[in-house]
Amino acid sequence: MEPMKPMKPMEPMKPMGGGEKWWPEELGQPSASGSQNGMRYAFFPDKQRLLIEQDGKLTTYDSGDHRISGVSQGGGQGQSPAFTSQNGSVKLDELKQVH
């Protein structure tokens, strides 16, 4: 049996993806952000904006009086995602898209 060889030094860990800033600088820092099923979202309460990035396309919504705190589970393929707010669940198609 051969004697054990010394371990090779480990390479430093690389930071996990997903933490990079993908929204416009002027919106500041989101109060809620995350991703689910290939979609990313970020909510900016001071600007009343919900940003959605899906398939490389960024869409901005006016959140009105909704204070988005997360994305709701559910909604099958092709269905509009739902978000959690202080008023309960709100669907994207209930929000006004901003151009």
C-alpha positions in Angstrom: 0.0 0.0 0.0 1.3 3.5 -0.9 1.6 6.1 1.7 -0.9 8.9 1.6 0.1 11.9 -0.5 -0.4 15.4 0.9 -3.6 17.2 -0.1 -3.3 19.8 -2.8 -4.3 23.4 -1.7 -7.9 24.3 -2.4 -8.7 27.1 -4.8 -10.4 30.1 -3.3 -14.2 29.9 -3.6 -15.8 32.1 -6.2 -18.8 34.2 -5.2 -22.1 32.8 -6.0 -24.0 34.4 -8.9 -27.3 36.2 -8.5 -26.0 38.9 -6.2 -25.0 41.3 -9.0 -26.9 44.5 -9.5 -29.0 44.2 -12.7 -31.4 47.2 -12.2 -30.8 50.8 -13.1 -28.6 52.7 -10.6 -31.2 55.6 -10.2 -33.7 53.2 -8.5 -31.3 52.7 -5.6 -31.5 49.6 -3.5 -34.5 47.3 -3.6 -36.4 46.4 -0.4 -37.1 42.9 -1.9 -35.5 41.0 -4.7 -35.2 37.4 -5.8 -35.7 34.9 -8.5 -38.0 32.0 -9.4 -38.4 29.8 -12.5 -36.0 31.8 -14.6 -37.4 35.2 -13.6 -35.7 37.9 -11.4 -37.6 40.6 -9.6 -36.6 43.7 -7.6 -39.0 46.0 -5.8 -38.3 49.7 -5.1 -40.9 51.1 -2.7 -39.7 54.7 -2.8 -40.1 54.8 -6.6 -43.2 52.5 -6.6 -41.5 50.3 -9.1 -41.4 46.5 -9.6 -38.8 45.3 -12.1 -39.0 41.9 -13.8 -36.2 40.4 -15.9 -37.2 37.3 -17.9 -35.5 35.9 -20.9 -33.1 38.8 -21.0 -36.0 41.3 -21.2 -36.4 44.0 -18.4 -39.9 45.2 -17.8 -40.9 47.9 -15.3 -44.3 48.0 -13.5 -45.9 50.8 -11.4 -46.6 49.0 -8.0 -49.1 51.7 -6.9 -49.9 51.2 -3.2 -48.6 47.6 -3.1 -45.6 47.0 -0.9 -44.1 43.9 -2.6 -42.3 41.6 -0.1 -41.9 38.4 -2.2 -43.0 36.2 -5.0 -45.9 33.7 -4.4 -45.5 30.1 -5.2 -47.7 28.6 -7.8 -48.6 29.8 -11.3 -47.7 27.2 -13.9 -45.8 27.7 -17.1 -47.1 30.6 -19.1 -49.0 32.1 -16.2 -48.3 35.5 -14.8 -46.3 35.3 -11.6 -48.0 36.6 -8.4 -46.3 38.7 -5.7 -47.0 39.1 -2.0 -48.0 42.5 -0.8 -49.6 44.0 2.3 -52.9 43.6 0.4 -52.4 39.9 -0.3 -51.5 38.4 -3.6 -51.1 40.7 -6.6 -50.6 39.4 -10.2 -48.3 41.2 -12.7 -51.2 41.7 -15.1 -53.0 43.7 -12.3 -50.1 46.2 -12.4 -49.6 49.0 -14.9 -46.5 48.5 -17.2 -44.3 51.6 -17.4 -42.5 52.4 -20.6 
